[in-house]
Every structure is written in C-alpha cells, then in structure tokens.
Amino acid sequence: MSQNNLFLTPDSGDKSAYIRMMESTVHAIAEAVDHGQAYAGMGPYELRAAVHSEELLPAQGRSFEEILSEVKEKILPNLVRPMSTNYMAHLHSPALLETVAAEIILSTFNQSMDSWDQAPVATEIEVEVVRNLCKLYGYDEKGDGVFTSGGSQSNLSGLLLARDWFCNTKLNWDVKKFGLPEQFRRFRMYASEISHFSMEKSAHLMGLGYDAVAKIPVDDAMRMDMKAFREQIEKDIKEGFFPFCACATVGTTDFGSIDPMKEMRGICDEFGMWLHADAAYGSGVILSEKYAHRVAGLAACDSITVDFHKMFLMPISCSVSLIKDGKNFEALTLHADYLNREEDEEDGYINLVNKSMQTTRRFDALKVWISFRMRGKEGWSELITKCIDNAAYFYSQLAKRDDVEVIVKPEISSVVFRLLPVAGSTEDADTMNKRIRRSLLHNKGVVIGQTVCRGNTCLKFTLLNPLQNEKKLDELLALILSLR
Ligand SMILES: Cc1ncc(COP(=O)(O)O)c(C=O)c1O
C-alpha cells in the first residue's frame, strides 16, 4: 500500500495524522464562525458556479491541507448557521457541543447498529436509551423502540406496524408473508389537513396510495376537528372502507399545534384503530417542566415519532420510533444466516436490525445518552422552556399590533404571521411578505420561514434556539417592519 494514514490505528503515525486532521478541521470550523449572521454566503447561481468542478476525481490526489483550504474558501462561508439567533426558518436546530463531540466518536469507530457483533456497547446503549425514552413518554415495560434516520422514517415505521397490526388482528392476514390483503384499496388512515407530507409518502410506500389518507379539517387553533374526524370515519365505514389508523400531529410543521390525543384515543378505541403520534416536533416539550402537560396525551398513543434533530438540538440525523407494545416490531423481523442468527439471539446477543427498516445504521443513540446525562432534567427543562417562552413573547408583541396579522397562539415555539401593507402602498400583501423574506436572506443575514395559510403568504419564526431572547426578537421585528 503506497498510501499512509488511512485509519486511526494503534500506529503512532496514524494517531498523529488523526489528531492533526481533527485539530485542523476543528480550527477551520471555529474560525469560520466569525459573524452572527444566519447566512452570509452567495446566492444560488454564483454558488453553483463557485463549486462547479470538472474534476471531482482527479488523476492524482492532493494533501488534506490543500483540500481543507478549499473547504475553507468554498464551503464553510456558504453554510447556513442554525446556531445564529438570526436563523429561524425551519424545524432545523443548532447542534449542542457535546452532541457534536459524540459525532466524532460515532464516526471514528463507525459502529453499525444492525447486529451485536458490529456494535456491542452501542447496541446496549441504544437499548438503554430506548428503555428510558419509553418511560419518559409514559409507556410501560412492554414499550420498545428503534433509532431511525428521521421523522419521516419514524412515521413510516409506526404506520407500517399499524397496518400490519390491523391486518393481523382484524383481518387475520399476514402482510409480511402474503403482501396486502384484497381489501387494501379500501384501507383508510386519518390525519389533519395540515399534517406532515410523510403521511401521504408513507401511504404510497405502504402500497396504499395517497388517497388512503383522509385529511381532516382543523379548528381555529389548527388542531384536528374531532367532530369532523368522527363523521369522516362513520361515513367511510358506511361506504365500506376500513379505518385502520389515525395520526395525531403533536407539533404541526408550521404552527406547532397539537392534535387532541386523548379524544383521538377514545375515537380510535371505539372503531378499533391504531393511534400514531407524529411528535417529530413536539416530542421535546416533554422535557419542559412548565409545559410537559401539553403533550401528556402521548402516553395514550400506540406509536410515537420522536425527533432529536429538532427541539432536542442534536446533529442530523437522530430520531426514534417508539411502540407501546414492542411485540409489533415482529413485522420488521427477518432472520438471515449472515447477520442476525436466531441461535445467537438465544444466547443473549441482541441484533437491533430485528426492529428496523434499515440494515446498516448509525449509533445516534450516543448523542442522546451523552447529552441527557450531561445536562440532566434541570438543564433540559431550561433549554426547552426558553424556546416556548420566546414564542409566547413574540406572539404577544405581534398580537398587539394592527398592522400585523398573527395566525394562531403558539402551543410550542412557532409563530406564523403576516405583515399588512401600509396605507398608500401599491404592493399586495403576498408580494410584500415574500419580498421581505428574500431581502432578509440576501441582504440582512436573517433566515426566516415562509408558508401559506388559508391562501395567504405568511412569514414564520420557528424558535428552536435557546440563545434567542426578547431583546433580539424586538430587534428582528423592528427590522422586518422597516422593510415594508
Ligand atoms: C410534523 C413533522 N413530522 C415529520 C417530519 C419529518 O421529519 P424529518 O425531516 O426528520 O424526516 C417533519 C419535518 O419537519 C415534521 O414537521
């Protein structure tokens, strides 16, 4: 082998190369964070031209130092800064320092979570983290879970288990063996009209199609309307459909509104349905001593999507799919002689692939383990509560103005609003709000969200950064108003 320093090995040369590369990278990163803007990089055309290269794989390579200087020049300045208090566009959080450190451990050792022999202690840590999470969300010892790539996959995992549970228990049909039963075109699942698009995507992937998702209207607080939910199920049953599952969105993408889980549980029980909670956003609320009661209904759901790369401030990817009765994971279990042998499992080797749609999988549970132990209940409660308090404050500032329309009082940490044109302006409100967002992005280093609510273009603050504060929110509002 003509090339040195491929991996971190016991060799002293490899060790110094590892330390040198990590140190120079960490220094380059820290130096690049030299301003408070959320984005100070190029616009789309300029950026595309700057990174365009004919030679991704040149005939001869160059040194790491040379490539790192290219990274410093082309890449680092053009990264958005989720850690900036000027960044609040999406459910996209900054990453806590200790969880970035955890990423170095898990990438260096590159454990793969499919089988015990690829991830011994990592397997035991994931099991331990999942056990504690089940307890945190109110599940008993039957609860179980698995880490996934994100909220979309956690939703798919929960909904797939719901479909198979329904087929097994109500139709006496094993989907795993035989595929979908003949009634599949009449399967129905229910989610609010503002639920995440992973509902439809999951329905497609499960072989049911988008039309299997009945979209239920929301009330003025942007929560699923319970009367409409019940009426839709009753109508569907009369027409020969099979309602198998409902999804409560616990923190809608735009508004952070929380569907009424306890009422949904009652209706699901009445009609023999599984209740899934898409708490990709709202799962973090459980750690706020002040606000945890808002998500207490999660304990009543059959499955829960928890995203750690949203409110929990961890690097992407980090999510978990929790199931109230872990035996439903059987739907995802398949033994292979080369990987997860039953004989090994009988001897106590846990192969987490048995619960997962993925095979090779990251040791993301380490980030949760390190950060939960480091900050404790008190530290976590402070971080989450601050974000929710910030949203309540910003809402109160907007609600007292008559030149701003604020859509709904926040239940978590998102505020959606729309500026109204000033007297004498010829620009319509939609055009003005869109122009303001673009101008903030390219001229002011401020990245905020934009969405449509009841046909109108709105602006959105998704406040996931606990460094955000009232003074800064006042300044941002003044800046936005000045751009009208
Ligand atoms: C309510 C909700 N569910 C699911 C998701 C999907 O999560 P992910 O992007 O981690 O796949 C999102 C993403 O923002 C979301 O807002």
The ligand as an SDF file (V2000), in Angstrom:
LIG
                    3D

 16 16  0  0  0  0  0  0  0  0999 V2000
  -44.5910   17.2710   11.8920 C   0  0  0  0  0  0  0  0  0  0  0  0
  -43.4150   16.6680   11.1710 C   0  0  0  0  0  0  0  0  0  0  0  0
  -43.3690   15.3520   11.0210 N   0  0  0  0  0  0  0  0  0  0  0  0
  -42.3460   14.7480   10.3830 C   0  0  0  0  0  0  0  0  0  0  0  0
  -41.3160   15.4900    9.8570 C   0  0  0  0  0  0  0  0  0  0  0  0
  -40.2100   14.7990    9.1010 C   0  0  0  0  0  0  0  0  0  0  0  0
  -39.0690   14.7550    9.8590 O   0  0  0  0  0  0  0  0  0  0  0  0
  -37.6370   14.5060    9.1580 P   0  0  0  0  0  0  0  0  0  0  0  0
  -37.3610   15.7610    8.3880 O   0  0  0  0  0  0  0  0  0  0  0  0
  -36.7420   14.2810   10.3030 O   0  0  0  0  0  0  0  0  0  0  0  0
  -37.7880   13.3340    8.2620 O   0  0  0  0  0  0  0  0  0  0  0  0
  -41.3260   16.8760    9.9910 C   0  0  0  0  0  0  0  0  0  0  0  0
  -40.2300   17.6810    9.4370 C   0  0  0  0  0  0  0  0  0  0  0  0
  -40.1520   18.8580    9.6120 O   0  0  0  0  0  0  0  0  0  0  0  0
  -42.4140   17.4820   10.6540 C   0  0  0  0  0  0  0  0  0  0  0  0
  -42.5090   18.8140   10.7840 O   0  0  0  0  0  0  0  0  0  0  0  0
  1  2  1  0
  2  3  1  0
  2 15  2  0
  3  4  2  0
  4  5  1  0
  5  6  1  0
  5 12  2  0
  6  7  1  0
  7  8  1  0
  8  9  2  0
  8 10  1  0
  8 11  1  0
 12 13  1  0
 12 15  1  0
 13 14  2  0
 15 16  1  0
M  END
$$$$
